[in-house]
Amino acid sequence: MSTLLTKRLARSLWRTKLRLYSVILMIVVGVFAGISFGTYANSTQTLYDNIYADDENGVNLPDIWVENSAATWDGATADSLCQIISEQWPDPSMPLETCEPRMVINGLMFH
């Protein structure tokens, strides 16, 4: 009889521990997610202000995007592409001031 009670007590305690560990794990995951989302929101708070600022200190969006998903250009190819675009620029009243070749890698959060 004592053995049965001991086994039943052990099963009951194990169920309680399992529930306790589950609740603690859910709380830890929730806190971690809250901290992660809060940090992300804090870091992106002024991101779009800097992107869309159209002044001397701002980072203005480009007028032309050239995408090449098949290969990666080296520096000389990117410079020659800028040279070709500036030579074939359609409107001389609005000249091409700068050409900045950049590589965008898929999977990065901010690009």
Order of alpha helices (4+ residues) and beta strands (2+ residues): alpha-alpha-alpha
